[in-house]
Amino acid sequence: MLFNSYVFWLFLGLVLLVYWRLSHRQQNGFLLLASYVFYSAWDWRFLSLILLSTAVDYLASHRIHRSTGPRQRRAWLALSLGTNLGLLGLFKYFDFFVAELAALAATAGLQWNLQTLGIVLPVGISFYTFQTLGYTVDVYRRQVAPARSPLDFALYVAFFPQLVAGPIERSARLLPQMQAPRRWRRGDFAAGLDDVLMGLFKKVAVADNLAPIVNHIFAAPPGSLSAAEVMLGVYAFAIQIYCDFSGYSSIARGVARWMGFDLMRNFACPYRARSPQEFWRRWHISLSTWLRDYLYVPLGGNRGGRLATYRNLLLTMLLGGLWHGAAWTFIVWGALHGGWLGVHRALSARPAWVGLRQAARRLWPLLSVLATFHLVCLGWLYFRAESTAQAATMLGRLGSLAAGEGSFAMSAGVMLAFFALPLLVYEAWQFHGGRMVPRLPRHGLAYGSVLAYALGMLLLFPAPRQNEFIYFQF
């Protein structure tokens, strides 16, 4: 069930029609039921995994809170971690590691008889697993109290707008919203409509229209591609994945706002970042902060000296890459980002613009944005490629400035400019003086123009084929 399908909007309309006629406790029960129906529409069998995670973490959090001895608290925390990470490991990584071990054994002349299971990856398992893990760890750290009501906690785990692709909400932020009564406010509807409209525009008008370009280039034999085609394919994928994922997050935020909830903002103009560190402050913010607080800091953060800091950055990003999928391409993607973060930290002690002339200093912010964007695009090449070999070949074609006929590159460049450039200009206007403009005032020519453009693109240029949200596979 997708946010850009008529079935979902009919489902949502029925939910809202009933929802605002109920009391607070009835609202939570109804939303929980709607969330389970929503998830079951994909495959009802995997609903048992959500129920298992919910029951284990609710029980473990209360036992941790009541226990006074450190051994008992650690034992209950281990139960929660073992259950959630065990489910994630089985469904997401078992087949990958078995296949890699078999290949390693074959190179050593050994025969590996253990077979892969061919397990289907449950949609959204990485997101709700991290969300419940964060809750249990926060209770263990005594940063939050355990949820009083199992109904409220179950809704926190399964809340359907953000269930299958985030954002990964913290219990300290979302659980109180589950527990407090909610009232209908006209301002919430207007704010939600802005988010939903912009999310649909990004997904349907931009991401889905760029998907054919990306698919064509990454499906072609790498040796047949010109340097321009490789470059445009990577640029197109950079815009596609941003609009696809930020579009989902925007729609989820808007739908939640219609029900009185405030989900966190997951993106903040990431391609305007001036450094790898700033990029991760702007891209998939809920994941980057989760990795920082529950992985990087526990590993030691920057407290153990320079080499330990570089090691912790690399390990964090390697595991962040593996979180996205069980493939070497994601591991390389994580390693690249970990390496860039380490290099940036090493160089940040002395700003690169020191010693430059005044004119060059004025250009430095722009050069920093361009350099960061292209480093990120290099990572996207590995993220999108089917294998590291394909990525390396495409990178070689790009580096050799391989020539081609140019007809597809020309049409791809025109489509990329037509669909993506207005959005990038709009976001550049939004980002003014280092601050994000939260939204346009709902009056005047500027707001009317943006609204008319987004609606016009949705109506006049729908993609020939709708695509699932990219992050559904994670």
C-alpha positions as CSV (number, residue, x, y, z in Angstrom):
1,M,0.0,0.0,0.0
2,L,1.6,3.3,-1.1
3,F,1.1,6.9,-0.2
4,N,0.6,7.7,-3.9
5,S,-2.2,5.1,-4.4
6,Y,-5.9,5.9,-4.4
7,V,-6.4,3.0,-2.0
8,F,-4.3,4.7,0.7
9,W,-6.1,8.0,0.4
10,L,-9.5,6.3,0.7
11,F,-8.2,4.4,3.7
12,L,-6.9,7.7,5.2
13,G,-10.1,9.5,4.6
14,L,-12.1,6.8,6.4
15,V,-9.6,6.9,9.3
16,L,-9.9,10.6,9.7
17,L,-13.7,10.6,9.4
18,V,-14.0,8.2,12.4
19,Y,-10.9,9.4,14.3
20,W,-12.0,12.9,15.2
21,R,-15.3,11.6,16.6
22,L,-13.7,9.5,19.3
23,S,-12.4,10.1,22.7
24,H,-8.6,10.1,23.4
25,R,-8.4,6.5,24.4
26,Q,-10.7,5.4,21.6
27,Q,-8.5,7.4,19.2
28,N,-5.4,5.5,20.2
29,G,-7.2,2.1,20.0
30,F,-8.6,3.0,16.6
31,L,-5.3,4.2,15.2
32,L,-3.6,1.0,16.5
33,L,-6.2,-1.1,14.7
34,A,-5.8,1.1,11.5
35,S,-2.0,0.7,11.7
36,Y,-2.2,-3.1,11.9
37,V,-4.7,-3.2,9.0
38,F,-2.3,-0.9,7.0
39,Y,0.7,-3.2,7.6
40,S,-1.3,-6.4,7.1
41,A,-2.4,-5.1,3.6
42,W,1.2,-5.8,2.5
43,D,1.6,-9.3,4.2
44,W,-0.4,-10.1,7.4
45,R,2.0,-12.8,8.4
46,F,4.8,-10.3,9.2
47,L,2.5,-8.5,11.6
48,S,3.5,-11.1,14.2
49,L,7.1,-9.6,14.2
50,I,5.7,-6.2,15.2
51,L,3.6,-7.8,17.9
52,L,6.6,-9.8,19.2
53,S,8.8,-6.7,19.3
54,T,6.1,-4.7,21.0
55,A,5.5,-7.3,23.7
56,V,9.2,-8.0,24.4
57,D,10.1,-4.4,24.6
58,Y,7.1,-3.4,26.7
59,L,7.9,-6.1,29.2
60,A,11.7,-5.5,29.2
61,S,11.3,-1.8,29.7
62,H,9.1,-2.2,32.8
63,R,11.4,-4.9,34.2
64,I,14.4,-2.6,33.6
65,H,12.7,0.3,35.3
66,R,11.7,-1.8,38.4
67,S,15.0,-3.7,38.8
68,T,17.5,-2.3,41.2
69,G,20.4,-4.7,40.6
70,P,22.6,-3.9,37.5
71,R,22.7,-7.6,36.5
72,Q,19.0,-7.8,36.3
73,R,18.8,-4.6,34.3
74,R,21.4,-5.7,31.9
75,A,19.7,-9.1,31.5
76,W,16.4,-7.5,30.5
77,L,18.2,-5.1,28.2
78,A,20.0,-8.1,26.6
79,L,16.6,-9.7,26.0
80,S,15.3,-6.7,24.2
81,L,18.5,-6.3,22.1
82,G,18.8,-10.0,21.4
83,T,15.2,-10.3,20.2
84,N,15.2,-7.2,18.0
85,L,18.6,-7.6,16.5
86,G,18.0,-11.4,16.2
87,L,14.9,-10.8,14.1
88,L,16.7,-8.1,12.0
89,G,19.7,-10.4,11.5
90,L,17.6,-13.4,10.5
91,F,15.4,-11.6,8.0
92,K,17.9,-9.1,6.6
93,Y,21.4,-10.6,6.8
94,F,21.3,-14.4,7.2
95,D,21.2,-15.2,3.5
96,F,23.9,-12.6,2.7
97,F,26.4,-13.9,5.3
98,V,25.7,-17.6,4.4
99,A,26.4,-16.8,0.7
100,E,29.6,-14.9,1.5
101,L,30.9,-17.6,3.8
102,A,30.2,-20.2,1.1
103,A,32.1,-18.1,-1.4
104,L,35.0,-17.7,1.0
105,A,35.0,-21.5,1.7
106,A,35.0,-22.2,-2.0
107,T,38.1,-20.1,-2.6
108,A,39.8,-22.2,0.1
109,G,38.8,-25.4,-1.6
110,L,36.1,-26.3,1.0
111,Q,32.5,-27.2,0.4
112,W,29.8,-25.3,2.3
113,N,26.6,-27.2,2.6
114,L,24.5,-24.7,4.5
115,Q,21.7,-23.4,2.2
116,T,20.3,-19.9,2.1
117,L,16.7,-19.6,3.3
118,G,15.4,-17.2,0.6
119,I,13.7,-15.1,3.3
120,V,11.5,-12.2,2.2
121,L,12.5,-9.0,3.9
122,P,9.5,-7.6,5.9
123,V,8.9,-4.0,4.9
124,G,9.9,-1.4,7.5
125,I,11.7,-3.9,9.8
126,S,14.8,-1.7,10.1
127,F,12.8,1.3,11.0
128,Y,10.5,0.0,13.8
129,T,13.4,-2.2,15.1
130,F,15.6,0.8,15.7
131,Q,12.7,2.8,17.1
132,T,11.9,0.1,19.7
133,L,15.6,-0.5,20.5
134,G,16.1,3.2,21.1
135,Y,13.2,3.2,23.5
136,T,14.5,0.3,25.6
137,V,18.0,1.8,25.7
138,D,16.6,5.2,26.9
139,V,14.7,3.4,29.7
140,Y,17.9,1.6,30.6
141,R,19.7,4.9,30.8
142,R,16.9,6.3,32.9
143,Q,16.3,9.1,30.3
144,V,12.6,8.2,29.9
145,A,10.1,6.4,32.0
146,P,8.5,3.2,30.5
147,A,5.1,3.7,28.8
148,R,2.3,3.3,31.3
149,S,-0.2,1.9,28.8
150,P,0.5,-1.1,26.5
151,L,-1.9,0.5,24.0
152,D,0.1,3.7,23.9
153,F,3.4,1.8,23.4
154,A,1.9,-0.4,20.7
155,L,0.8,2.6,18.8
156,Y,4.2,4.2,19.2
157,V,5.7,1.1,17.5
158,A,3.1,0.7,14.8
159,F,1.9,4.3,14.0
160,F,1.1,3.8,10.3
161,P,2.3,7.1,8.7
162,Q,5.9,6.4,9.7
163,L,5.8,2.7,10.2
164,V,7.4,1.5,7.0
165,A,10.0,4.1,6.3
166,G,10.4,6.4,9.3
167,P,11.3,8.9,10.5
168,I,12.8,6.9,13.4
169,E,11.1,8.7,16.3
170,R,12.5,8.9,19.8
171,S,10.2,7.8,22.6
172,A,10.8,11.0,24.5
173,R,9.3,12.9,21.7
174,L,6.5,10.8,20.3
175,L,5.2,8.8,23.3
176,P,4.0,11.9,25.1
177,Q,2.0,12.8,22.1
178,M,0.4,9.3,22.2
179,Q,-0.4,9.7,25.9
180,A,-1.8,13.3,25.8
181,P,-5.3,14.2,24.5
182,R,-5.4,15.8,21.0
183,R,-7.7,18.4,19.6
184,W,-8.6,19.4,16.1
185,R,-6.9,22.6,15.0
186,R,-7.4,24.2,11.6
187,G,-3.8,25.2,11.5
188,D,-2.7,21.6,11.6
189,F,-4.8,20.8,8.6
190,A,-3.2,23.6,6.5
191,A,0.3,22.7,7.7
192,G,-0.3,19.0,6.9
193,L,-1.6,19.9,3.5
194,D,1.6,21.8,2.7
195,D,3.7,18.8,3.7
196,V,1.5,16.3,1.8
197,L,1.4,18.4,-1.4
198,M,5.2,19.0,-1.4
199,G,5.8,15.3,-0.6
200,L,3.6,14.2,-3.5
201,F,5.3,16.7,-5.8
202,K,8.7,15.4,-4.9
203,K,7.7,11.7,-5.2
204,V,5.3,11.7,-8.2
205,A,6.5,14.7,-10.3
206,V,10.2,14.5,-9.7
207,A,11.5,11.1,-8.4
208,D,9.2,8.9,-10.5
209,N,9.9,10.9,-13.6
210,L,13.7,10.6,-13.1
211,A,13.5,6.8,-12.4
212,P,13.4,5.8,-16.1
213,I,16.7,7.7,-16.6
214,V,18.4,6.1,-13.6
215,N,17.0,2.6,-14.5
216,H,18.1,2.8,-18.1
217,I,21.7,3.9,-17.3
218,F,22.2,1.4,-14.4
219,A,20.7,-1.5,-16.4
220,A,23.0,-0.8,-19.5
221,P,26.3,-2.7,-19.8
222,P,28.7,-0.4,-18.0
223,G,31.2,-0.6,-20.8
224,S,28.7,0.8,-23.3
225,L,28.1,4.0,-21.3
226,S,29.7,7.4,-22.0
227,A,31.1,9.5,-19.3
228,A,28.2,12.0,-19.7
229,E,25.7,9.2,-19.3
230,V,27.3,7.9,-16.2
231,M,27.5,11.4,-14.7
232,L,23.9,12.2,-15.6
233,G,22.8,8.8,-14.2
234,V,24.4,9.5,-10.9
235,Y,23.1,13.1,-10.8
236,A,19.6,11.8,-11.6
237,F,19.8,9.2,-8.9
238,A,21.0,11.7,-6.3
239,I,17.9,13.8,-7.0
240,Q,15.6,10.7,-7.3
241,I,16.6,9.2,-3.9
242,Y,16.4,12.6,-2.2
243,C,12.9,13.4,-3.6
244,D,11.7,9.9,-3.1
245,F,12.7,9.6,0.6
246,S,12.2,13.2,1.6
247,G,8.8,13.1,-0.2
248,Y,7.8,10.1,1.8
249,S,8.9,11.8,5.1
250,S,7.0,15.0,4.1
251,I,3.8,13.0,3.4
252,A,4.2,11.1,6.6
253,R,4.6,14.3,8.5
254,G,1.6,15.9,6.9
255,V,-0.7,12.9,7.5
256,A,0.4,12.7,11.1
257,R,-0.3,16.4,11.5
258,W,-3.9,15.8,10.4
259,M,-4.2,13.5,13.4
260,G,-2.7,15.9,15.8
261,F,0.9,14.5,15.9
262,D,4.1,16.3,15.1
263,L,6.7,14.1,13.6
264,M,10.3,15.3,13.3
265,R,11.7,16.8,10.1
266,N,13.9,14.3,8.5
267,F,15.6,16.4,5.8
268,A,16.9,20.0,5.7
269,C,18.3,20.8,2.2
270,P,21.1,18.2,2.4
271,Y,22.6,19.1,-0.9
272,R,23.5,22.5,0.4
273,A,25.8,21.0,3.0
274,R,29.4,22.3,3.0
275,S,31.0,19.3,4.5
276,P,30.4,15.5,5.0
277,Q,29.5,16.2,8.7
278,E,27.0,18.9,7.7
279,F,25.5,16.5,5.1
280,W,24.7,14.0,7.9
281,R,23.1,16.8,9.9
282,R,20.7,17.4,7.0
283,W,20.2,13.9,5.5
284,H,18.0,11.3,7.1
285,I,18.3,13.1,10.4
286,S,16.5,10.5,12.4
287,L,18.9,7.8,11.4
288,S,22.1,9.9,11.6
289,T,21.2,11.1,15.2
290,W,20.2,7.5,16.1
291,L,23.6,6.2,15.0
292,R,25.4,9.0,16.8
293,D,23.5,8.5,20.1
294,Y,23.3,4.7,20.2
295,L,26.4,3.6,18.4
296,Y,29.0,6.3,17.9
297,V,28.9,7.7,21.5
298,P,28.8,4.2,23.2
299,L,31.8,3.2,21.1
300,G,33.7,6.2,22.7
301,G,32.8,9.0,20.3
302,N,35.7,11.5,20.2
303,R,36.8,10.8,23.8
304,G,39.6,8.3,23.1
305,G,42.0,10.4,21.0
306,R,42.3,11.1,17.3
307,L,42.8,7.5,16.0
308,A,40.0,6.2,18.2
309,T,37.7,8.9,16.9
310,Y,38.5,7.9,13.3
311,R,37.9,4.2,14.1
312,N,34.5,5.1,15.7
313,L,33.4,7.2,12.8
314,L,34.4,4.4,10.3
315,L,32.6,1.7,12.3
316,T,29.5,3.8,12.8
317,M,29.2,4.5,9.1
318,L,30.0,0.9,8.1
319,L,27.2,-0.3,10.3
320,G,25.0,2.5,8.9
321,G,25.8,1.2,5.4
322,L,25.0,-2.4,6.4
323,W,21.7,-1.1,8.0
324,H,20.6,-0.1,4.5
325,G,21.1,-3.6,3.0
326,A,23.0,-6.8,3.0
327,A,25.3,-6.1,0.1
328,W,28.9,-5.1,-0.4
329,T,27.8,-2.0,-2.3
330,F,26.2,-0.6,0.9
331,I,29.3,-1.5,3.0
332,V,31.5,0.4,0.5
333,W,29.0,3.3,0.6
334,G,29.3,3.4,4.4
335,A,33.1,3.1,4.3
336,L,33.3,6.1,1.9
337,H,31.2,8.2,4.2
338,G,33.2,7.1,7.3
339,G,36.4,7.9,5.5
340,W,35.2,11.4,4.5
341,L,34.0,12.2,8.0
342,G,37.5,11.2,9.3
343,V,39.3,13.3,6.7
344,H,37.0,16.3,7.4
345,R,37.6,16.0,11.1
346,A,41.4,15.9,10.5
347,L,41.3,18.9,8.3
348,S,38.8,21.0,10.2
349,A,41.5,22.0,12.8
350,R,42.8,24.4,10.2
351,P,40.1,25.9,7.9
352,A,41.0,25.3,4.3
353,W,40.3,28.9,3.4
354,V,43.1,30.2,5.7
355,G,45.7,32.0,3.5
356,L,43.4,32.4,0.6
357,R,42.8,35.9,-0.8
358,Q,39.6,37.7,-0.1
359,A,38.1,37.0,-3.5
360,A,38.8,33.3,-3.1
361,R,37.2,33.3,0.4
362,R,34.0,34.5,-1.1
363,L,33.9,31.5,-3.4
364,W,34.8,29.0,-0.7
365,P,31.3,28.3,0.5
366,L,30.1,27.5,-3.0
367,L,33.2,25.4,-3.7
368,S,32.6,23.5,-0.4
369,V,29.0,22.8,-1.4
370,L,30.0,21.5,-4.9
371,A,32.8,19.4,-3.5
372,T,30.5,17.9,-0.8
373,F,27.8,17.2,-3.3
374,H,30.1,15.3,-5.6
375,L,31.6,13.3,-2.8
376,V,28.0,12.3,-1.9
377,C,27.3,11.5,-5.6
378,L,30.3,9.2,-5.6
379,G,28.7,7.4,-2.7
380,W,25.4,7.2,-4.5
381,L,27.1,5.4,-7.4
382,Y,27.9,2.5,-5.1
383,F,24.6,2.8,-3.3
384,R,22.6,2.4,-6.6
385,A,24.9,-0.1,-8.4
386,E,24.0,-3.8,-8.4
387,S,27.5,-4.8,-7.6
388,T,30.9,-3.2,-6.7
389,A,32.2,-4.4,-10.0
390,Q,29.5,-2.4,-11.9
391,A,30.2,0.7,-9.8
392,A,34.0,0.4,-10.4
393,T,33.4,0.0,-14.2
394,M,31.1,3.0,-14.3
395,L,33.6,5.0,-12.3
396,G,36.3,4.0,-14.7
397,R,34.1,5.2,-17.7
398,L,33.6,8.5,-15.9
399,G,37.3,8.9,-15.2
400,S,38.4,8.0,-18.7
401,L,35.9,10.6,-20.2
402,A,34.6,7.9,-22.5
403,A,32.7,9.3,-25.4
404,G,29.4,8.2,-26.8
405,E,26.7,9.1,-29.3
406,G,25.3,11.6,-26.9
407,S,21.6,11.4,-27.9
408,F,20.4,9.8,-24.6
409,A,22.7,12.0,-22.6
410,M,21.2,15.1,-24.2
411,S,17.6,14.0,-23.5
412,A,18.5,12.8,-19.9
413,G,20.1,16.2,-19.2
414,V,17.0,18.1,-20.5
415,M,14.6,15.9,-18.3
416,L,16.9,16.3,-15.3
417,A,16.9,20.1,-15.6
418,F,13.1,20.3,-16.3
419,F,12.0,18.2,-13.3
420,A,14.7,18.9,-10.8
421,L,16.0,22.4,-11.3
422,P,12.8,24.3,-10.1
423,L,12.8,22.3,-6.9
424,L,16.5,23.0,-6.3
425,V,16.0,26.7,-6.9
426,Y,13.0,26.7,-4.5
427,E,15.0,25.0,-1.8
428,A,17.9,27.4,-2.4
429,W,15.5,30.3,-1.8
430,Q,14.1,28.5,1.3
431,F,17.6,28.3,2.8
432,H,18.4,31.9,3.5
433,G,21.1,33.2,5.9
434,G,21.8,29.7,7.3
435,R,18.2,29.2,8.4
436,M,15.4,27.1,6.9
437,V,12.3,29.1,6.1
438,P,9.6,26.8,7.8
439,R,6.9,27.5,5.2
440,L,5.6,30.3,3.0
441,P,2.8,32.5,4.4
442,R,-0.5,31.3,3.0
443,H,-1.2,34.4,1.1
444,G,0.4,36.4,-1.6
445,L,1.9,35.7,-5.0
446,A,4.8,33.6,-3.8
447,Y,2.7,31.0,-2.1
448,G,0.1,30.9,-4.9
449,S,2.9,30.4,-7.5
450,V,4.5,27.5,-5.6
451,L,1.1,25.9,-5.0
452,A,0.1,26.3,-8.7
453,Y,3.4,24.9,-10.0
454,A,3.3,21.8,-7.7
455,L,-0.3,21.1,-8.6
456,G,0.3,21.7,-12.3
457,M,3.3,19.3,-12.4
458,L,1.3,16.6,-10.6
459,L,-1.6,16.9,-13.0
460,L,0.2,17.6,-16.3
461,F,3.4,15.5,-15.9
462,P,2.5,12.3,-13.9
463,A,5.2,9.6,-14.3
464,P,4.4,6.9,-16.9
465,R,4.9,4.3,-14.2
466,Q,4.6,4.7,-10.4
467,N,7.5,3.2,-8.4
468,E,7.6,2.0,-4.8
469,F,9.4,4.2,-2.3
470,I,13.1,3.3,-2.5
471,Y,13.4,3.1,1.3
472,F,10.6,0.4,1.5
473,Q,13.4,-2.1,0.7
474,F,15.3,-1.2,3.8
